[in-house]
Amino acid sequence: MWQDLLVAVVVALAAVWTVWRVILPAGLRARLLGRAAPKGAGCSGGCKGCGPAGGGSSCH
């Protein structure tokens, strides 16, 4: 009986971890924790090296 309960707890914790780390976006996780959303590198920083030589305004 207690083994069934232990297995249920482990499976529930695994499901919660999967939803939290894999399914929820980082911005939503941060908002739920009351923190500022993480800022990615993205193109808004004006990257200069991933586009054509010389101009380089496009990011991947």
PDB file as gemmi writes it, atoms N, CA and C in Angstrom:
CRYST1    1.000    1.000    1.000  90.00  90.00  90.00 P 1                      
ATOM      1  N   MET A   1       0.816  -1.196   0.000  1.00  0.00           N  
ATOM      2  CA  MET A   1       0.000   0.000   0.000  1.00  0.00           C  
ATOM      3  C   MET A   1       0.865   1.268   0.000  1.00  0.00           C  
ATOM      4  N   TRP A   2       1.857   1.313   0.880  1.00  0.00           N  
ATOM      5  CA  TRP A   2       2.686   2.508   0.937  1.00  0.00           C  
ATOM      6  C   TRP A   2       3.551   2.636  -0.305  1.00  0.00           C  
ATOM      7  N   GLN A   3       3.871   1.504  -0.962  1.00  0.00           N  
ATOM      8  CA  GLN A   3       4.630   1.562  -2.203  1.00  0.00           C  
ATOM      9  C   GLN A   3       3.817   2.255  -3.297  1.00  0.00           C  
ATOM     10  N   ASP A   4       2.522   1.983  -3.324  1.00  0.00           N  
ATOM     11  CA  ASP A   4       1.654   2.636  -4.306  1.00  0.00           C  
ATOM     12  C   ASP A   4       1.626   4.149  -4.089  1.00  0.00           C  
ATOM     13  N   LEU A   5       1.554   4.546  -2.839  1.00  0.00           N  
ATOM     14  CA  LEU A   5       1.557   5.970  -2.516  1.00  0.00           C  
ATOM     15  C   LEU A   5       2.887   6.615  -2.908  1.00  0.00           C  
ATOM     16  N   LEU A   6       3.985   5.928  -2.633  1.00  0.00           N  
ATOM     17  CA  LEU A   6       5.300   6.436  -2.988  1.00  0.00           C  
ATOM     18  C   LEU A   6       5.444   6.586  -4.505  1.00  0.00           C  
ATOM     19  N   VAL A   7       4.988   5.601  -5.247  1.00  0.00           N  
ATOM     20  CA  VAL A   7       5.042   5.677  -6.703  1.00  0.00           C  
ATOM     21  C   VAL A   7       4.176   6.828  -7.212  1.00  0.00           C  
ATOM     22  N   ALA A   8       3.006   7.021  -6.643  1.00  0.00           N  
ATOM     23  CA  ALA A   8       2.129   8.104  -7.045  1.00  0.00           C  
ATOM     24  C   ALA A   8       2.780   9.464  -6.785  1.00  0.00           C  
ATOM     25  N   VAL A   9       3.460   9.611  -5.661  1.00  0.00           N  
ATOM     26  CA  VAL A   9       4.139  10.868  -5.337  1.00  0.00           C  
ATOM     27  C   VAL A   9       5.285  11.127  -6.312  1.00  0.00           C  
ATOM     28  N   VAL A  10       6.066  10.108  -6.614  1.00  0.00           N  
ATOM     29  CA  VAL A  10       7.185  10.264  -7.542  1.00  0.00           C  
ATOM     30  C   VAL A  10       6.688  10.621  -8.940  1.00  0.00           C  
ATOM     31  N   VAL A  11       5.637   9.972  -9.396  1.00  0.00           N  
ATOM     32  CA  VAL A  11       5.082  10.267 -10.718  1.00  0.00           C  
ATOM     33  C   VAL A  11       4.506  11.680 -10.753  1.00  0.00           C  
ATOM     34  N   ALA A  12       3.842  12.097  -9.682  1.00  0.00           N  
ATOM     35  CA  ALA A  12       3.288  13.447  -9.631  1.00  0.00           C  
ATOM     36  C   ALA A  12       4.407  14.495  -9.650  1.00  0.00           C  
ATOM     37  N   LEU A  13       5.477  14.253  -8.903  1.00  0.00           N  
ATOM     38  CA  LEU A  13       6.606  15.188  -8.912  1.00  0.00           C  
ATOM     39  C   LEU A  13       7.264  15.256 -10.286  1.00  0.00           C  
ATOM     40  N   ALA A  14       7.381  14.130 -10.961  1.00  0.00           N  
ATOM     41  CA  ALA A  14       7.955  14.116 -12.306  1.00  0.00           C  
ATOM     42  C   ALA A  14       7.069  14.894 -13.277  1.00  0.00           C  
ATOM     43  N   ALA A  15       5.764  14.755 -13.142  1.00  0.00           N  
ATOM     44  CA  ALA A  15       4.842  15.482 -14.012  1.00  0.00           C  
ATOM     45  C   ALA A  15       4.930  16.980 -13.760  1.00  0.00           C  
ATOM     46  N   VAL A  16       4.992  17.384 -12.507  1.00  0.00           N  
ATOM     47  CA  VAL A  16       5.099  18.808 -12.172  1.00  0.00           C  
ATOM     48  C   VAL A  16       6.407  19.380 -12.705  1.00  0.00           C  
ATOM     49  N   TRP A  17       7.507  18.644 -12.539  1.00  0.00           N  
ATOM     50  CA  TRP A  17       8.800  19.110 -13.034  1.00  0.00           C  
ATOM     51  C   TRP A  17       8.766  19.262 -14.547  1.00  0.00           C  
ATOM     52  N   THR A  18       8.165  18.304 -15.244  1.00  0.00           N  
ATOM     53  CA  THR A  18       8.096  18.359 -16.705  1.00  0.00           C  
ATOM     54  C   THR A  18       7.292  19.567 -17.165  1.00  0.00           C  
ATOM     55  N   VAL A  19       6.164  19.806 -16.539  1.00  0.00           N  
ATOM     56  CA  VAL A  19       5.354  20.965 -16.916  1.00  0.00           C  
ATOM     57  C   VAL A  19       6.122  22.244 -16.636  1.00  0.00           C  
ATOM     58  N   TRP A  20       6.777  22.331 -15.486  1.00  0.00           N  
ATOM     59  CA  TRP A  20       7.472  23.556 -15.087  1.00  0.00           C  
ATOM     60  C   TRP A  20       8.669  23.849 -15.979  1.00  0.00           C  
ATOM     61  N   ARG A  21       9.513  22.868 -16.266  1.00  0.00           N  
ATOM     62  CA  ARG A  21      10.756  23.092 -16.990  1.00  0.00           C  
ATOM     63  C   ARG A  21      10.635  22.984 -18.500  1.00  0.00           C  
ATOM     64  N   VAL A  22       9.723  22.152 -18.994  1.00  0.00           N  
ATOM     65  CA  VAL A  22       9.685  21.870 -20.422  1.00  0.00           C  
ATOM     66  C   VAL A  22       8.536  22.593 -21.119  1.00  0.00           C  
ATOM     67  N   ILE A  23       7.372  22.629 -20.503  1.00  0.00           N  
ATOM     68  CA  ILE A  23       6.190  23.130 -21.190  1.00  0.00           C  
ATOM     69  C   ILE A  23       5.986  24.631 -20.976  1.00  0.00           C  
ATOM     70  N   LEU A  24       6.147  25.113 -19.749  1.00  0.00           N  
ATOM     71  CA  LEU A  24       5.910  26.535 -19.481  1.00  0.00           C  
ATOM     72  C   LEU A  24       7.035  27.402 -20.051  1.00  0.00           C  
ATOM     73  N   PRO A  25       6.704  28.500 -20.715  1.00  0.00           N  
ATOM     74  CA  PRO A  25       7.735  29.416 -21.202  1.00  0.00           C  
ATOM     75  C   PRO A  25       8.450  30.095 -20.023  1.00  0.00           C  
ATOM     76  N   ALA A  26       9.692  30.496 -20.246  1.00  0.00           N  
ATOM     77  CA  ALA A  26      10.496  31.097 -19.183  1.00  0.00           C  
ATOM     78  C   ALA A  26       9.857  32.370 -18.640  1.00  0.00           C  
ATOM     79  N   GLY A  27       9.229  33.158 -19.497  1.00  0.00           N  
ATOM     80  CA  GLY A  27       8.590  34.392 -19.039  1.00  0.00           C  
ATOM     81  C   GLY A  27       7.454  34.124 -18.078  1.00  0.00           C  
ATOM     82  N   LEU A  28       6.656  33.105 -18.363  1.00  0.00           N  
ATOM     83  CA  LEU A  28       5.549  32.753 -17.482  1.00  0.00           C  
ATOM     84  C   LEU A  28       6.059  32.194 -16.160  1.00  0.00           C  
ATOM     85  N   ARG A  29       7.110  31.365 -16.219  1.00  0.00           N  
ATOM     86  CA  ARG A  29       7.699  30.848 -14.970  1.00  0.00           C  
ATOM     87  C   ARG A  29       8.199  31.992 -14.106  1.00  0.00           C  
ATOM     88  N   ALA A  30       8.863  32.977 -14.727  1.00  0.00           N  
ATOM     89  CA  ALA A  30       9.383  34.112 -13.970  1.00  0.00           C  
ATOM     90  C   ALA A  30       8.250  34.923 -13.365  1.00  0.00           C  
ATOM     91  N   ARG A  31       7.167  35.116 -14.140  1.00  0.00           N  
ATOM     92  CA  ARG A  31       6.030  35.887 -13.628  1.00  0.00           C  
ATOM     93  C   ARG A  31       5.372  35.161 -12.458  1.00  0.00           C  
ATOM     94  N   LEU A  32       5.272  33.832 -12.534  1.00  0.00           N  
ATOM     95  CA  LEU A  32       4.671  33.069 -11.440  1.00  0.00           C  
ATOM     96  C   LEU A  32       5.520  33.129 -10.176  1.00  0.00           C  
ATOM     97  N   LEU A  33       6.834  33.279 -10.345  1.00  0.00           N  
ATOM     98  CA  LEU A  33       7.726  33.390  -9.189  1.00  0.00           C  
ATOM     99  C   LEU A  33       7.904  34.831  -8.727  1.00  0.00           C  
ATOM    100  N   GLY A  34       7.337  35.783  -9.471  1.00  0.00           N  
ATOM    101  CA  GLY A  34       7.441  37.184  -9.089  1.00  0.00           C  
ATOM    102  C   GLY A  34       8.769  37.804  -9.468  1.00  0.00           C  
ATOM    103  N   ARG A  35       9.420  37.277 -10.495  1.00  0.00           N  
ATOM    104  CA  ARG A  35      10.705  37.808 -10.939  1.00  0.00           C  
ATOM    105  C   ARG A  35      10.541  38.476 -12.294  1.00  0.00           C  
ATOM    106  N   ALA A  36      11.578  39.190 -12.695  1.00  0.00           N  
ATOM    107  CA  ALA A  36      11.582  39.784 -14.035  1.00  0.00           C  
ATOM    108  C   ALA A  36      11.841  38.687 -15.057  1.00  0.00           C  
ATOM    109  N   ALA A  37      11.234  38.821 -16.222  1.00  0.00           N  
ATOM    110  CA  ALA A  37      11.421  37.833 -17.284  1.00  0.00           C  
ATOM    111  C   ALA A  37      12.850  37.893 -17.802  1.00  0.00           C  
ATOM    112  N   PRO A  38      13.446  36.729 -18.102  1.00  0.00           N  
ATOM    113  CA  PRO A  38      14.806  36.729 -18.640  1.00  0.00           C  
ATOM    114  C   PRO A  38      14.846  37.346 -20.032  1.00  0.00           C  
ATOM    115  N   LYS A  39      15.932  38.030 -20.330  1.00  0.00           N  
ATOM    116  CA  LYS A  39      16.083  38.666 -21.633  1.00  0.00           C  
ATOM    117  C   LYS A  39      17.060  37.847 -22.460  1.00  0.00           C  
ATOM    118  N   GLY A  40      16.614  37.423 -23.622  1.00  0.00           N  
ATOM    119  CA  GLY A  40      17.459  36.648 -24.516  1.00  0.00           C  
ATOM    120  C   GLY A  40      18.378  37.561 -25.313  1.00  0.00           C  
ATOM    121  N   ALA A  41      19.335  36.958 -26.009  1.00  0.00           N  
ATOM    122  CA  ALA A  41      20.281  37.724 -26.805  1.00  0.00           C  
ATOM    123  C   ALA A  41      19.574  38.362 -27.997  1.00  0.00           C  
ATOM    124  N   GLY A  42      18.798  37.592 -28.732  1.00  0.00           N  
ATOM    125  CA  GLY A  42      17.974  38.078 -29.823  1.00  0.00           C  
ATOM    126  C   GLY A  42      18.614  39.119 -30.729  1.00  0.00           C  
ATOM    127  N   CYS A  43      17.839  39.648 -31.633  1.00  0.00           N  
ATOM    128  CA  CYS A  43      18.332  40.647 -32.587  1.00  0.00           C  
ATOM    129  C   CYS A  43      18.214  42.066 -32.060  1.00  0.00           C  
ATOM    130  N   SER A  44      17.488  42.272 -31.007  1.00  0.00           N  
ATOM    131  CA  SER A  44      17.295  43.633 -30.511  1.00  0.00           C  
ATOM    132  C   SER A  44      18.592  44.243 -29.998  1.00  0.00           C  
ATOM    133  N   GLY A  45      19.568  43.429 -29.697  1.00  0.00           N  
ATOM    134  CA  GLY A  45      20.848  43.939 -29.235  1.00  0.00           C  
ATOM    135  C   GLY A  45      21.728  44.420 -30.367  1.00  0.00           C  
ATOM    136  N   GLY A  46      21.287  44.247 -31.597  1.00  0.00           N  
ATOM    137  CA  GLY A  46      22.068  44.706 -32.740  1.00  0.00           C  
ATOM    138  C   GLY A  46      23.270  43.830 -33.016  1.00  0.00           C  
ATOM    139  N   CYS A  47      23.052  42.549 -33.183  1.00  0.00           N  
ATOM    140  CA  CYS A  47      24.189  41.659 -33.427  1.00  0.00           C  
ATOM    141  C   CYS A  47      24.855  42.022 -34.751  1.00  0.00           C  
ATOM    142  N   LYS A  48      26.141  41.865 -34.799  1.00  0.00           N  
ATOM    143  CA  LYS A  48      26.909  42.258 -35.989  1.00  0.00           C  
ATOM    144  C   LYS A  48      27.817  41.122 -36.421  1.00  0.00           C  
ATOM    145  N   GLY A  49      27.381  40.061 -36.855  1.00  0.00           N  
ATOM    146  CA  GLY A  49      28.323  39.053 -37.287  1.00  0.00           C  
ATOM    147  C   GLY A  49      27.608  37.841 -37.823  1.00  0.00           C  
ATOM    148  N   CYS A  50      26.309  37.815 -37.701  1.00  0.00           N  
ATOM    149  CA  CYS A  50      25.598  36.654 -38.197  1.00  0.00           C  
ATOM    150  C   CYS A  50      24.964  36.912 -39.549  1.00  0.00           C  
ATOM    151  N   GLY A  51      25.132  38.096 -40.114  1.00  0.00           N  
ATOM    152  CA  GLY A  51      24.591  38.402 -41.428  1.00  0.00           C  
ATOM    153  C   GLY A  51      25.705  38.436 -42.456  1.00  0.00           C  
ATOM    154  N   PRO A  52      25.466  39.044 -43.602  1.00  0.00           N  
ATOM    155  CA  PRO A  52      26.504  39.150 -44.627  1.00  0.00           C  
ATOM    156  C   PRO A  52      27.681  39.981 -44.122  1.00  0.00           C  
ATOM    157  N   ALA A  53      28.826  39.716 -44.672  1.00  0.00           N  
ATOM    158  CA  ALA A  53      30.041  40.422 -44.255  1.00  0.00           C  
ATOM    159  C   ALA A  53      29.873  41.929 -44.440  1.00  0.00           C  
ATOM    160  N   GLY A  54      30.184  42.651 -43.410  1.00  0.00           N  
ATOM    161  CA  GLY A  54      30.080  44.108 -43.485  1.00  0.00           C  
ATOM    162  C   GLY A  54      28.818  44.649 -42.850  1.00  0.00           C  
ATOM    163  N   GLY A  55      27.640  44.226 -43.279  1.00  0.00           N  
ATOM    164  CA  GLY A  55      26.374  44.756 -42.756  1.00  0.00           C  
ATOM    165  C   GLY A  55      25.943  44.034 -41.493  1.00  0.00           C  
ATOM    166  N   GLY A  56      25.706  42.765 -41.608  1.00  0.00           N  
ATOM    167  CA  GLY A  56      25.405  41.904 -40.478  1.00  0.00           C  
ATOM    168  C   GLY A  56      24.266  42.316 -39.592  1.00  0.00           C  
ATOM    169  N   SER A  57      23.099  42.608 -40.140  1.00  0.00           N  
ATOM    170  CA  SER A  57      21.998  42.980 -39.270  1.00  0.00           C  
ATOM    171  C   SER A  57      20.984  41.869 -39.081  1.00  0.00           C  
ATOM    172  N   SER A  58      21.178  40.750 -39.755  1.00  0.00           N  
ATOM    173  CA  SER A  58      20.226  39.653 -39.594  1.00  0.00           C  
ATOM    174  C   SER A  58      20.739  38.636 -38.586  1.00  0.00           C  
ATOM    175  N   CYS A  59      19.835  38.133 -37.778  1.00  0.00           N  
ATOM    176  CA  CYS A  59      20.193  37.138 -36.772  1.00  0.00           C  
ATOM    177  C   CYS A  59      19.526  35.830 -37.117  1.00  0.00           C  
ATOM    178  N   HIS A  60      20.003  34.775 -36.566  1.00  0.00           N  
ATOM    179  CA  HIS A  60      19.397  33.462 -36.788  1.00  0.00           C  
ATOM    180  C   HIS A  60      18.791  32.945 -35.547  1.00  0.00           C  
TER     181      HIS A  60                                                      
END                                                                             
